[in-house]
Amino acid sequence: MAGFVTQFVAVGMANYVVGSFMIPMTEEFGWTRAEFTASRSLGQIVMAFTGFVIGAHIDRYGGRPFVLAGAFILAGATFSLGSISTLVQWWVLNGLILTIGAAMIGNLVINVSLGKWFVERRGRAVAIAGMGISLGGIVLPPIATWLVDIFGWREAWRIMGVATVLVTLPMAALLRRRPEDYQQHPDGKSQEEMDAGLGEAAKADFEKSMTRSQAMRTSSFYFLVLAFGLFQISITTMLIQTIPLMTDAGYSRLIASTMISIASVPAFLSKPFWGALIDRYDPKKLAAIGAAISGSSVIIIVISVAYSSDILVYFGFLLMGIGWGGLLPLQEVIWATSFGRRYLGSVRSTAMPFTFGMSALGPILVAYYYDMVGNYDLALIAMGVCNLASAVMLFRINAPKALKTLENQL
């Protein structure tokens, strides 16, 4: 429950609502779209380095203190956005402070915690919690657009700031560090079940865990970084650029904002299915399928919007949602199963500066291309190709050699 709600808020405030504010804010202040979008590219970098700093501390202290602090930071920054008057203020509040708050309540904190509590059912647990992200995509873009159109963009930010702290703060009380702190075992196994040999997967996962330095000495670590960086690059871009892409093509702001919602419905509904598949099949192969689906959908969207083919537009966004639905659970399970759960916070956070740094380039490069050329077409197609390249890499990546040796011994 806590993971579902906090990820709903964290990703929603950092990514899903931003597109609703782009046109009114750039028109009022005379900013270019690249200048506006730079806050989220900065945010990707800030998200990564915040995760790097807190990762090892999550292993030590658990997620609760970070969610408590992050709730106030995120809410305060969101509320304060209603009072900005300069581009630098926008970059500092949205790109820096808001993102720090989102990082402290979001993906890393929650999925590291889940990775410690679940092994055999890790895919389903991460997928169900990740449904909060997709639900945010369903409801938040139209709500944010409605708030902006009715109350103005300043009041819209303030309303969302108040809602953020009211929704997020109670979730901190539900978080726990790891089952061993409470004389429990992963996947809800009793001590009797562990003694009977029913917890071998959890034992092996713990024993084969790699430290940060050990993980960074494997080639698999860097291939995963590159593959997931290429996978994420189109997602961060489409979350920000979909509304301007659609409105530039003549669609209304309401229709444009619902496109992200349309993508988020299959992302929401498909997550439990992705989770069940992950627990049965090779998650790397599944991730390759998800990346290929996402890349193909972006290309379909660009072409269908250019030719005003409404049916293909809807199909493209629905298809994109299916690909998005698999990214979060697949990524988190792959990292956890590849390097183990004991040091998962520090290992996972070490990868974040690389993957988020790559995905940070996407939105600002696409916006810069738009400012130079006047359309998004080739830039977005390039993002789709990045996803397809990711699919090839994920299909071919092998498990870290140290783990393979240990698995053979077991």
N, C-alpha and C positions, 0 to 999 in steps of 0.2 A: 504493500500500500504506500509506504513512504517513498519508495523508489519511483512508483508510478506518478505520484503527485509532484515530487520535486523535479523530475525530469520534464514533466508537463510545463512547469513554470520556467525552469532554467532555459531550455531550448526555445520555448515560446517567446520569452522576453528578449533573448539574445538574437534570435533569427526569424521566427515566424511573423512577428508583427512589424518588422522594420520596413518591409516593402510598402505597407499601408501609409507610411509617413514620407516616403521618398519624394513624391511629386509636390505635395503641399509645402514641405520644408525647403526643397530646392527652389521652388518658385518664389517663396517669400524672401529667402536670403540671397538668391542669385548664385547658389552653388552649382557646380557641375555634378553630374551623377557620379563621376569618379571620386570627387571630393567627399560626397555623401557616403559612398560605398566604402571609402577608405577606413571608416570607423570599424566596419565589420572585418575587414582584412587585418587591421590592427588587433581587433578582438580575437581573431583566430590565434595570433601569435601570443597575446596575453593569456588566452585560455591554456595554451600549451605550456607556457612557463609557470603559470599558477599551478597547473597539475604537476609539473616537475618538482616544484618546491614542496607541495603538500603530500606527494605520493608516498614517500617513506613514512611520513607522520600518520597517514591513514592506517598503514600496517601496524603502527605502534598504539595509536589512540582510538582508532575507529572513526566513523564518519560523523558522529553526533556533534562534536564541537564545531566542525566546519559548516554543517548545515545551520546551526544556530547563528554563527557569525555571518555566513553568506546570505541568509534571509534578510538581515538588516541592511547589508551592503547593497544587495540587488534592489531591494525596495527603495532605499534612499536614492540611489542613482536614477532609477526609473522615474520616481517622483520629480527629481530635480531637472530632468530633461524638459519639463514643461516651462522652465524659466530661462533657457539658454538664449543667447543672442549672437554668438560668434561660432565660427567653424571649429576653433580650438576647443571651446567648451563642449561641442558635440563629440569631438574625438576623445577628449578626456573622460567625459561622463559615459558615453555609449561604448567607446572602444576599449577604455581602460577599466573604470570602476565598475560599471555594470557587468562587464565580462568576468572580473574577479569574483563578484558575487555569484554569478551563474556557475562558474567553475567549482565553487565551494559547495554548491548544493546539487550538482548535476551528475553527468555521466561517469566520471572517474570515481567519485566517492561512492556512488550507488553500486556500480558494477564491480568494483573491488570488494565491497562488502558482500555482494551476492556470490562472487567467485569464491569467497571463503566459506560460505554457508552451504553451497551446493557444488557437487561434482557430477554425480550420475544424472541429475536433473538440471544441470547448469544452463543448458540451452533454453529450456522452457522457462526457468526462473528469470533469466535476463530478458527473454522475449516478452514475457508478461509485464515486467516492470517497464520495458521500453515502449509498451503500448501507450504510455502516458505522453511520450514524444509525439506519436502519430495523432493522438487525440488533440494535442495542442495545435497540430497542423490543420485539423478538421475545423476546430471552433475558433481559434484565435485570429486568423487573418480576416474573416468577415466581421468578427466582433470589433477588432481594432479599426477596420475600415469604417464601420458604422459609428464608432465613437469619434473618429476624426471628422467624419462628415456631419455629425450632429452637434458635437461640442467644440470642435476645433482641435488641432493637433496638440496644443499645449495642455488643455484639460484632459485629453485622452491619455497622455503620459502620466498625469497625476492620478487619474482614476486607477490606472493599471499598477502604479506604485503602491497604492493603499491595498489593492487586492492581493498583490504579491506577498506582502508580509502576513496578511491574515490567513492566507492559504498555506504558506510554507512553514511558518514557525512551529505549528503543532507536530509536524512530521518528524522533527528532530528526536522527539521522545520515543519514537518507534525503532530507531536505529540501534543495532548492536554490532560490536567489533567482529567477533568470531565465535563459533559454537563452543570451542574449548574453554572460553572464559566462563561458561555457564554449565560446565560438566556435560556438554552435549557433543554431538558429532554431526558432520555434514550430512545433508539429505534426510535429516530427522532420524538417523539411525540410533538405536539404543545401544548401551554397552553390551548387552547380551547378543545383539545382532553383530556388533563388531567382533566379539569373541568367537562367534560362530563363522567368521570369515566373510560376512556379507558386506563389509566395508573396505574390501581390498582396493577398489578404485580410488577411494578417498585417501587411503594410506599411501598408495603409489604416487598419487598426485602431490601429496605433501613431501614425500621423500625425494622425488625427482626435481623439486623446485630449484630454480636457478636464482642466484643473486643478480643484482643489476650488472655487476661487472662481468659475471659469467655469461649472461644473456648477450651482452654487447660484444662478446668475443665469437659469437656464432654468426654465420652468414645469413641464417634464416631471419634473425632479428632485422637486418637491414632490408632484406627482400620484402618482409611484411610491412615495414615502414613505407617503402616505396609503393607497394601495391595498394595499401589502404589510403595513402596520400592521393594517389591517382583516382581511387574510387570516390573519395569524399569531395574532390574538387568541383564536380558538377553539382553536387547537392548544395553546398554552401552558395554556389553561384545562382542556382535556380530559386532558392528560397528568397533571395534579394531581388533578382531581376525579372521574375515572372510577371509581376504586376505591371512594371513599365513595358516589358515586352508585349504584353497583351493590349494594354491601352494604346501603345504606339500603333498597333495594328487595327485600332478602331473599336475594340471591345470596351465595355463600360468598366469602371473601377470595381463595381460589385462582382461582375462576371470574372474579371481578372483575379480578384482576391479569392474567389471560390475555386480557382484552378488548383491552388495549393491544397485546399480542402479536399478536392476531388482526388488528388494524389495521396492524401493522407488517409482516406478511407480504406483503400486496399492495403496501405502500409500498416494501418491499425489491425485490420482483419487478418492479414497474412502472418503477422508476427507469431501467433501461437503455432501455426503450421510450420513456419521456419524453425521455431524452437523444438518442435517434436522431431523434425527431420535432422536437426543438428545432433540430437542425442542418439540418433541411429546411424547416421552416415558421416562421411568425411566432411567436416565443416569447411575445409579449404576448397574442395570441389564445389560445394554449395555456394560459397562466396564468389567463386568464379562465375557461376550462373547468375547470381544477383548483380554482379558488376556488368555482365553482358546485357542483362535486361535494362539496367539503368542507362547505359551508354546508348543502346538502340532507341530507347524512348526519347532521349534528348534530341536525337537527330530527327525522329518522327515529329516531335513538337515543333522544331524550327521550320521544317518543310511545310507542315500543315498550317501553321500560323501564317506563313508567307503566302500561301494560296487560299487562305480563309476557308479551309475545310474543317468545319466544326466537328464533324464526327471523328475525324482523325485527331483533332486537338484533344477531345475528351479521351479517346483511346490512348493517346500518348501519355497523358497525365495519369490515367489509371495504371498503365503499364509501368510508368516510373515509380508509382507508389508501391507496386509489388517488389521492385528492386530495392527501394528504400527500406521496405519492411525487413529485409534480411540483413542489411548492413550492420546495425547495432548488435543484435545477438550473435551474428557470425563473427564479427570483429572481436568482441569481448571473449567469446568462448575460445576462439583460435589463440588469442594471447594467453589465456589461462591454461589451456591444455598444452600449449607449446612450452611454457616456462614454469608451470606449477603455481599453486596458490599461496605458498608461504611468504614470498616476497613480491606478490603480484602488484601491490601499490607502487613500489619503487620501479619495477620493470615496466609496467604499463605507462607510468608517468614519464619515464625516460624516452619512450617512443613518441610522446605527444608533441614535443617541439618540432620534430621532423615532419610528422603527418599533418599537423595543423599549420605548420609553416608553408607546406605545399598547398594545402587547400585555401590558405589565406591569399595566395596569389590569384586564384581564380576570379573572385568577384571584382577585384580592382582592375585586373587586366581586361576583363570583359567590359567593364564600365569605361575604361580608357579607350578601348576599341570603338565603343559606341560614340564617345565624344569626338573621335577622329573621323569615323566613317559615317555615322548616322544610323546604324542598325546593329543588331546583335548576331546576325546569322552565322558568319564564319567562326566567330569567337565561340559561340555555343556549340557548334558542330565540333570544334576542337576539344571542348570539354567532354563531349560524348566519346570522342576517340580516346581520350585519356581513360575513360571507364573501360573501354574495350581492351586497352593495353593492360589495365589492372586485371581484367578477367584472365588473360593469358598468363600473367605472372602467378596469380593465385592458384591456377590449375597445376602449375609446375613446381611450386614451392614444396620442399620436403621438410620433415620435422628436424629440429636441431639434432646434430649428430650425437651429442652427449646424451640426449634423451633416448634416442634410438638404441644406444648401447645399453642403457639402464633397463629399458623395456625388455630387451632380449634376455638380460640377466633374470628379470622377474618371471 
